[in-house]
């Protein structure tokens, strides 16, 4: 019975992965940042400061280095589903790995 449940769950995982990868999948995170400019008389230099923003930013890795890109609100909304798809794919891969390990251990123990 374990093999049947495992096989069915594996099929469901692979089907969901197939569905997710039909659209863009992007790694990284979205956050909001407020900034201070270089203007000496600007309100962002006051005490207490009133910073500019918040602005949406996308943080991600490029060639092993952290890169942060400031986005427009529209770009952030377009990117949000691709980031969610990436998170979900990572969850599914972890679950698939766990199922495969359990299946291997089960087969190994039955020898």
trRosetta pair geometry for C-beta under 8 A, 3 or more apart (Angstrom, degrees):
i j d omega theta_ij theta_ji phi_ij phi_ji
1 4 5.6 -56 -154 35 39 113
1 5 6.3 35 153 -16 72 105
2 5 5.9 -57 -147 40 32 108
2 6 6.0 31 155 -18 67 111
2 106 6.3 -159 110 -128 141 158
3 6 5.6 -56 -143 42 29 113
3 7 6.0 32 156 -22 65 107
3 103 7.2 89 -115 -128 74 97
3 106 7.5 -168 -70 115 85 150
4 7 5.8 -53 -143 36 26 110
4 8 6.3 25 157 -17 62 107
5 8 5.9 -56 -147 38 29 109
5 9 6.2 26 155 -16 65 108
6 9 5.9 -56 -144 39 28 108
6 10 6.2 32 155 -22 64 107
6 99 5.4 151 -153 -165 94 105
6 102 6.9 -152 -109 92 133 114
6 103 5.5 146 165 -78 156 107
7 10 5.6 -52 -146 35 29 114
7 11 6.5 33 153 -21 63 104
8 11 5.6 -53 -152 33 32 114
8 12 6.5 31 151 -18 65 104
9 12 5.6 -53 -149 36 35 112
9 13 6.3 38 152 -21 67 104
9 95 7.8 -111 157 154 116 116
9 99 6.1 -162 96 -106 120 146
10 13 5.7 -52 -147 35 31 113
10 14 6.3 28 156 -16 64 107
10 96 6.7 90 -127 -128 78 85
10 99 5.7 -173 -75 127 93 153
11 14 6.0 -56 -147 39 28 108
11 15 6.3 30 154 -20 63 108
12 15 5.7 -55 -148 36 30 112
12 16 6.5 27 155 -17 64 105
13 16 5.9 -59 -151 37 29 107
13 17 6.3 30 152 -19 65 107
13 92 5.2 152 -160 -164 96 100
13 95 6.1 -159 -110 95 137 117
13 96 5.2 170 139 -74 154 98
13 99 7.6 -162 -4 10 154 150
14 17 5.5 -51 -145 36 33 114
14 18 6.3 39 153 -22 64 103
14 96 7.8 93 -61 -104 75 131
15 18 5.6 -51 -150 33 31 114
15 19 6.5 32 151 -18 63 105
16 19 5.6 -53 -149 36 35 113
16 20 6.3 35 153 -20 67 106
16 88 7.7 -107 151 153 117 117
16 92 6.1 -158 91 -107 117 145
17 20 5.8 -54 -145 36 31 111
17 21 6.3 20 161 -14 65 112
17 89 6.3 89 -127 -126 85 84
17 92 5.5 -175 -71 124 98 153
17 93 8.0 93 -102 -62 130 72
18 21 6.3 -64 -145 39 25 104
18 22 7.3 41 153 -39 58 96
19 22 6.2 -45 -166 4 34 115
20 23 7.2 -80 -178 43 41 90
20 25 6.7 65 147 -84 96 119
20 85 4.8 156 -168 -156 101 99
20 88 6.0 -156 -113 92 148 121
20 89 5.7 -172 117 -70 151 96
20 92 7.8 -176 10 5 151 152
21 25 6.2 -35 -113 -26 65 134
21 85 7.8 147 -75 171 42 125
21 89 7.4 82 -64 -98 89 132
23 81 7.0 -37 132 129 143 119
23 82 7.0 -131 131 -94 98 76
23 85 6.4 -158 82 -75 103 163
24 81 7.9 94 67 96 91 92
24 82 4.2 -29 108 -110 100 122
24 85 7.3 140 98 50 51 147
25 82 5.9 -177 -117 -164 17 79
25 85 4.7 -110 -109 110 80 117
25 86 5.0 128 -177 -74 84 77
25 89 6.2 29 -149 -13 139 149
26 60 7.5 -59 167 -102 93 148
26 79 6.3 -70 69 -157 151 87
26 82 3.9 43 14 136 104 119
26 83 5.7 -44 80 -70 92 60
26 85 7.8 72 22 60 61 102
26 86 5.8 -95 72 -38 33 134
27 60 5.6 119 100 -140 81 106
27 61 6.9 -29 110 32 131 92
27 83 7.6 80 -151 -124 13 70
27 86 5.1 -177 -85 -169 52 155
28 58 5.4 47 137 179 144 88
28 59 5.6 173 -164 86 97 47
28 60 3.2 -52 -87 -79 122 96
28 61 7.6 -162 -85 5 84 62
28 83 6.2 -80 71 -112 74 109
28 86 7.8 61 24 65 57 162
29 58 7.4 165 82 -151 38 52
29 59 5.2 -9 57 56 87 98
29 60 7.7 170 18 -68 55 66
29 83 7.0 112 -109 -157 31 138
30 56 6.0 -16 -167 -167 103 102
30 57 7.2 151 -154 78 54 43
30 58 5.8 -25 -97 -96 67 68
30 71 7.9 -52 -130 32 99 141
30 76 5.7 107 -144 -153 133 99
30 79 6.6 142 -74 98 121 119
30 80 6.5 -34 -12 -93 156 76
30 83 6.3 -140 -18 -5 101 171
31 56 7.5 150 82 -152 31 55
31 57 5.5 -24 66 62 80 93
31 59 6.7 13 12 -5 113 113
32 53 7.1 148 173 160 86 117
32 54 3.8 34 172 160 109 138
32 55 6.9 146 -156 67 64 29
32 56 6.1 -40 -98 -94 65 50
32 57 7.2 142 -114 14 15 85
33 53 6.0 -76 105 -162 53 166
33 54 6.1 141 66 -154 22 84
33 55 5.6 -32 65 60 80 83
33 57 4.9 25 0 -11 119 133
33 68 8.0 67 -31 170 153 135
33 70 7.5 -94 54 -103 123 94
34 51 3.7 84 155 114 117 135
34 52 6.4 156 -166 74 73 43
34 53 3.8 -163 -114 65 58 123
34 54 4.9 -65 -64 -93 80 70
34 55 7.4 136 -92 10 36 76
35 44 7.5 -2 112 -151 54 154
35 51 6.2 145 59 -175 23 105
35 52 5.1 -32 66 64 80 100
35 53 5.6 98 11 -26 75 126
35 55 7.0 -9 -7 15 110 123
36 44 4.5 172 -131 151 69 123
36 45 6.9 103 -164 -71 110 65
36 49 6.6 -30 -101 -170 114 148
36 51 5.9 -71 -68 -123 70 90
36 52 7.2 156 -90 15 24 93
37 42 5.4 26 62 43 112 174
37 44 5.7 107 21 50 79 144
37 52 6.2 58 -32 -13 100 139
39 42 3.6 90 86 -32 114 116
39 44 7.5 90 59 44 96 104
39 45 7.0 -139 92 -12 67 126
40 45 6.4 -67 -164 50 31 173
41 45 7.3 -123 -147 53 3 130
42 45 5.3 93 66 5 77 100
42 46 7.9 -114 110 -24 49 83
43 46 5.2 -25 -157 -6 50 123
43 49 7.5 119 143 -159 60 59
43 50 4.6 -27 145 57 110 111
44 49 5.3 34 -171 -167 46 105
44 50 6.2 -95 -88 76 50 54
44 51 5.2 68 -130 -116 101 43
44 52 5.7 -40 -73 -23 139 83
45 49 6.5 6 -94 -112 7 102
46 49 5.7 144 61 -104 65 46
46 50 6.4 11 47 8 120 86
52 55 7.7 14 126 -28 87 110
55 70 5.3 3 139 -151 133 107
55 71 7.6 155 164 54 89 52
56 70 7.4 118 83 -161 52 58
56 71 4.7 -49 97 67 103 100
56 72 7.5 9 49 111 114 14
56 73 6.2 125 -1 -100 130 49
56 75 7.4 -179 88 77 130 88
56 76 3.7 -35 147 -74 163 147
57 68 5.3 12 173 -177 125 99
57 69 6.5 157 -158 77 72 39
57 70 5.3 -40 -100 -98 84 53
57 71 6.6 160 -107 9 27 86
58 68 7.1 161 80 -153 43 52
58 69 4.9 -16 59 60 95 95
58 71 5.6 63 -15 -32 104 126
58 76 7.3 -167 -55 -107 98 75
58 79 6.1 -64 -94 154 135 168
59 66 6.4 -5 -170 -169 100 97
59 67 7.2 164 -149 84 52 45
59 68 4.8 -17 -97 -99 80 82
59 69 7.9 177 -78 19 35 66
60 66 7.7 156 86 -148 22 55
60 67 5.8 -25 69 62 70 92
60 69 7.8 -17 24 8 101 107
61 64 6.4 3 -174 -112 111 14
61 65 6.7 138 -153 65 68 30
61 66 6.3 -42 -96 -91 64 47
61 67 7.1 126 -128 14 15 88
62 65 5.9 -34 68 63 71 85
62 67 4.7 21 8 -13 115 137
71 75 3.9 -132 -170 88 108 121
71 76 4.7 138 102 -56 134 81
71 79 6.9 -83 -127 2 166 141
72 75 4.6 97 50 5 77 102
72 76 7.1 -140 91 -6 41 86
73 76 5.7 -53 -151 34 33 114
73 77 6.5 31 153 -17 65 105
74 77 5.9 -56 -151 37 31 109
74 78 6.5 30 152 -18 65 106
75 78 5.6 -56 -148 37 33 112
75 79 6.2 29 155 -18 67 110
76 79 5.8 -60 -146 39 29 109
76 80 6.6 50 153 -44 63 96
77 80 5.7 -31 -148 3 33 121
78 81 7.9 -62 180 27 33 96
78 82 7.9 16 140 -2 62 114
79 82 5.6 -69 -161 44 50 112
79 83 6.0 47 148 -23 83 107
80 83 5.9 -59 -149 36 29 110
80 84 6.4 27 157 -17 65 107
81 84 5.5 -54 -146 38 35 113
81 85 6.3 40 154 -24 67 103
82 85 5.6 -48 -147 32 32 114
82 86 6.7 36 151 -21 61 102
83 86 5.7 -51 -152 32 34 113
83 87 6.7 35 151 -18 65 102
84 87 5.7 -51 -150 35 35 112
84 88 6.3 32 153 -17 66 107
85 88 5.8 -56 -146 39 31 110
85 89 6.3 35 154 -22 65 105
86 89 5.7 -52 -147 34 30 112
86 90 6.6 32 154 -19 63 103
87 90 5.9 -56 -155 33 31 111
87 91 6.7 32 149 -18 64 104
88 91 5.6 -52 -152 34 36 114
88 92 6.4 35 152 -18 67 106
89 92 5.6 -56 -147 38 33 111
89 93 6.3 36 154 -22 66 104
90 93 5.7 -51 -146 33 31 112
90 94 6.6 33 154 -19 63 104
91 94 5.9 -57 -154 35 31 111
91 95 6.5 27 151 -16 65 107
92 95 5.6 -55 -148 38 34 111
92 96 6.2 35 153 -20 67 106
93 96 5.6 -54 -145 38 31 112
93 97 6.3 36 153 -21 64 104
94 97 5.7 -53 -149 35 30 113
94 98 6.5 31 152 -19 63 105
95 98 5.6 -53 -149 35 34 112
95 99 6.4 34 152 -18 66 104
96 99 5.7 -52 -147 37 32 112
96 100 6.3 32 154 -19 64 108
97 100 5.7 -57 -146 38 29 111
97 101 6.3 30 155 -19 65 106
98 101 5.8 -54 -146 36 30 111
98 102 6.3 28 156 -16 64 107
99 102 5.8 -57 -147 39 30 110
99 103 6.2 31 154 -20 65 108
100 103 5.6 -53 -145 37 30 113
100 104 6.3 33 154 -20 64 105
101 104 5.7 -53 -147 36 30 112
101 105 6.3 29 155 -16 65 107
102 105 5.7 -55 -146 40 31 111
102 106 6.2 35 154 -23 64 107
103 106 5.7 -53 -147 35 29 114
103 107 6.4 26 156 -15 63 106
104 107 5.9 -58 -149 39 29 108
104 108 6.1 30 153 -21 65 110
105 108 5.5 -55 -143 38 30 114
105 109 6.2 29 159 -18 65 107
106 109 6.0 -57 -147 36 27 108
106 110 6.5 22 156 -18 62 110
107 110 5.9 -60 -147 35 30 109
107 111 7.4 47 153 -39 60 93
108 111 6.2 -41 -166 2 35 115
